């Protein structure tokens, strides 16, 4: 089946090449001439330095920035060239940027795709041109991808729900109380799966009043959603948001309600988030948050480059089976087969008061090793 994909890919590549020739007519000849020298110097066509390109969905979220910077670090550590593009959450723009990278003939292309289908055709064109493609964070639903590095968002939702249950049992001796889930936009597959995982767990606990309210993954909308729940007169025992960035809205709302207190206070509201960004490590250590479910964004770029170097750039398939690296807190995972090829399934795991200062957590690595400062301006007042 994979061989058939490659045959189809070659045909697509020929069609792509001929279409480029047709499109770049006489009117573009001078522009091509002007840019050709620049492209040759950046791609290493006149040297042995490989170029790796990174097609990013956007840089508005800390997590996406870390994914890109992690890949860049892995490339520069190897003496490779690196280029990146920012699609600003525009699928059409990301497609065009990806195709432009193909024209530069890089050694490989890495992408954090905006959606699970939008880059399949572009990835097929790259493969047909002999360029291996790695996907991080948002897996594609098809294509002949050299390697995907991501985690299971449904699992993350279930782990977050189980952490809330554990905190409720610690507080009341049983799973009871009111839990408010300020869920993200359902147009995001990741946030949708996280909500579904959480919904499934709480469906098994009839004594928990589980309230799911839309918050679109935005700080201000999350803040308003929490304040509206307080205004309704209910006692909120636990709050959840599916990413740490909108979680800042939880913090702002609790401060406005004078309920921003630590775990040792009787009025403490349980907080569990997903992603494990630096804000989560900080607030868990200080006693304000209870748990966060980590998605190791630093490992994504590192592992993608590692697999490209060891296998894909040599024309070899990434082997399935166990993967181990003690540089990461989770240490072990599995490389499995997916609809688009080998998939390094990085495990979701719990950050808690006992382990929150471990230097291998990606949020700590991002600040201390990559030097990417976390913006906490939304909650520093």
N, C-alpha and C positions, 0 to 999 in steps of 0.2 A: 504493500500500500504506500509505503514511504517512497519507493522507487517511482511509482506512478505519479506521486506528488512532484517529484523532481522533474519528470518528463513534462508534465503540465507546466511546471515553473519555467522550463527552458523555452517552451512555446510562448508563454506570457512575456518572457524577457525579450524575445525577438520582436514580438508585437510592440513592446514598449520602446525598443531601440528605433524601429522604423517610424513609430509615431513621433518620437523626439526629433528625428530627422526632418519629418514633414513640418512639424511646428516651428522649428528653428530655421526659418527661411532666410531669404536675402536680407530682410530688415533687421535680423538679429545677429548677422554675421560679425559685425564690428564689435558688438557687446560680448560675443563669445570670445573673440580674439583678445579683447582687453582683460577678460577674467581668467583666461586659460592659464596664464603664468602663475597667477595667485593660487588657483586650485591645485596646480601641480606641486607647488611648494608646500601646501598645507596637507596634501594627501600622502606625501612621501614618495610620489612617483619617480622622483629623481634621487631618492635615498632609500635606506632600508628601515626607516622609522615608520611603524604602522600608525595609522590614524583610526581612532575609534570615535564614532559620532553618537551623541545622546539626544534623542528626540523626547523632550519633556512635555508633559501635559500643561504644566504651569509652575510658577514659583511663588504663588500666593500662600501656600501651606508649607510650614516648616518641614513636614515629612517629605514632600516632593523635592525640596531643596537638598535635604540630606541624601536622598537617593542619588541625585545627580552628582553631588560633591563626593560621595563615596566612590562612585564609578570613576570620577576624575582622578581622585587620589590613587586608586588602583592602577590607572593607566600611567600617571606620571611616575609612580614608584617603579614601573617597568621601563621607563624611558620612552613611552609612546606619546604621540600627539593626541589631543582631545579637543573636540568641539561639541557645543550643545546649542539647542534651539528651545525657545519658550513659545508654546502654542497658545498660551493664555486661555486655556479651556475651549478652544475653537477647533473642532474636529477637522474641518476642511483645511484650516491653516496647518494643523499638524501633519495631515496627509501631504500637503505641498512641501513642507519642510523636510519630511522624510524622503520624498522623491529627490529633492535637491541634494540631500546627502548621498543618495545613490550615484548621482552625477560626479561626485568627488572621489568615487572609487575607494572608499575606506576599507580597512581590514575587517571591520564589523560595525554593525549599528545596534545600539541598545535603545529601547523605547519604554517609557511609562505611558501607556496608551490611555486616551481619554475615555474610550469605551471599548468593549470587547470585540467589536467587528470592524471598526473604522479603519484599522491599519492592516487588515488581512491582505488586501490587494497590493498595497505598497510593500508589505513584507515579502510577498510572493515575487514581486519584481526584483527586490534586492537579492533574494535567493537565486533567481534565474540569472542574475548578473554575477553570481559567485560570491556574494557577500552574506555571511552568516548573520542572523538576527537573534538578539536576546530580548526578552520582555521581562520587565519588573513591575511589581505591584498589581497591575490589572491584567490578568491573563487574556489572551485572545481565544476565541471559540473555534478557530481553525488556522490553517496555514502550516507551513513546514518550518517551525521555529526551532532554532538550535537549542535553546534552553529558556525556560520561564522560571523566575524566582519570585515567589509570592507566598501568602499564607491563606488559611481557610477562614474567611470572614464569618461563616456560620458558627464555626467552632469558637471564634472570639466572642460572639454574642452569647453562646451558652456558658462560656467561662465567666463572663461578666455577670450573668444572672446568678450563677452558682456562688460567686463571690458576695453578691448582695444577700443571698440566702444565708450564707455563713455569718455575715455581719449582723443580720437580723436575729439569728439564733444566739449569737454572743450577747446581744442587747436584751432580748426578751426570753431567752431559753427555748424559743420555738420560732418557726418561720411565720411571722404575722406582721401586720402593719401596712402602710401605704407606700408604694414604690412608683415614682414618676420617671418614665423613660422619655426624654426629649430627643426623639429619633431624627435622623438626618433625612435628606431628600431621597425619595424613592426612585428617582432617576439614576441614582448611583447604585450600581450593583453591590458594591461593598457595604454601603449603609443598609441597603435592603436586606442583605443576608445577615447582617449583625442584628437587625431588628427581628428577623424570623427566628434566629437562634435564641434570642432572649424570650420572645413570645412563647416558644415551645417549652422552655423551662418553667416559666411562671404559670403556664396552663396546668401544671401538676401541683400547684400550691393554692388550694381554694381559700386559705385563710389570709392570703396576701392580696390586698387591693391593688392590682396592677393597672396603672393608668399610662397609656402611650399617647403622647401628644406630638404633633408635627413641629419641628423647629428648624428644618431645612439645613442643618449643619452650620448655621450662622450664629455668631456671638450674640448680636442684638435680639434675634428672634428667639434664641434659647433663653436669654434673660427674661424676655416678656412672657414666654411660656411658663417659666417657674413662678414669676410674680403673679400671673393669672391664677395659678393653682393655689398659691397662698391666699389670694384675695377671695377664693371660693370658700375659705374657712376650714379646709381639711388640714389635718396634721400630716405633714410629709415626713416619713421616716427615712427614705432613701431617694437619691437622685442619680440619674444616669444620662450620659451623652456618649454617642458612639465614636467620638474623636475628641482629642484634648483641646484642639483649637476652639470649637464651640463650647467646650467645657468652661471656658472663661466666663461665659454667660451665667453659668450656675454660680460661680464664685461671686460675681457682681450682684446677683439677685439675693444671695444669702447675706451679703454685707448690708444690702438695703433693708433686709428684714431683721437685722441684728441676730442672725443665726449662724454667722461664720465663726464657729467655735471648734475646738479640737476634740479628739475622740474621748478624752477623759471627762468631758462636760456632758451633763445629762441631757442638754438640749442639742447635742451634736446630730447633724443630719448626715447620714451615710452617703458617701460619694464614691462611685466606681465609674471609671472611664475606660476607653479603649485607645490604644496606640502607644502609651508609655513615653510621651514626649517629656522634655526636661521639667516642665511645670508639674507633671505627675510625680516624678521622683522627689521634687522639692516639697510638695505639699503632703506627700505620704510621710516623708521624714519629719516634717514639722507637726504632723498629727491632724491635719485638716482633711486629707483624703484618706480613704480606707484601702482601696486597691486600684490598680490599673492593669489592663491586659495588654501586654506589649506586642507590637508588630515591629520587628527589628529592621527598620529601614536602612540602617547602616550596612547590614549584611547583604542587602539586595544588590547594590552596585558592585561590592567586592566579589560576591560569588559569581555574578554574571561575567565579570572580567576573567575570573579564575577559570570558569568553564570554557569560555571562548579561547583562552590561551592554551589550555591543556588539550582541548579536543576540537572544537568547531573550526578554529583557524588553521588546523592541520588537516581538515577534511574528514574528521572522525566524529562519530555520534557520541553524545554525552551518555555514559553508561547509567543504567538504572540500578537502584540499590541504596545501601546506607551511605550517608555523608556525615563526616565528623570534623569539627573544628572547635577547639577549646577556647579560641579567642572570643567566641560568642557565648553568652550566658546559657543559652539552650543546648549548646554543644553538639547535639546529634539530631539528624532528621533523615527523611527518605527522599530519594529521587524517584519519582513515579512517572508512569506514562499518562499523558493527557491527550485531548483532542488535537492539540497543536504540537505535541512532541514531549520531550523530557521536561519534567516539572520538579524543581527543587522546592519541596513543601516545607518552608520554614515554620516551625511550630509557634503558635500563640502560647504565651505563658504569663503567669501572674507575678506582678510586682507588688510587694506587700511590705509592712513595716520591718520585717526581719531581713529582707534582701535588697531594699531600695537603694542602698549606697554601693552596691557591687559595681566596680568600675567597668564591667563588661556590658551593662545595659546601654542600649544604643543611644538613648538620650544623653547619657553622660559622655559617651564617646564622641557624639556629635559636637558637643560644646568644647570638650577638652582636647580632642585629637584633630577634629576638622575646624575648630575655631568658629563655629556657627552659633552666634548668640541668640538666645530665645527671647522673643518680644513678649513681655508680660505687661505692657502698658495698659491693657484693657482691665487689669485687676489691681494695678498698683495705685490705688486711690482710696 
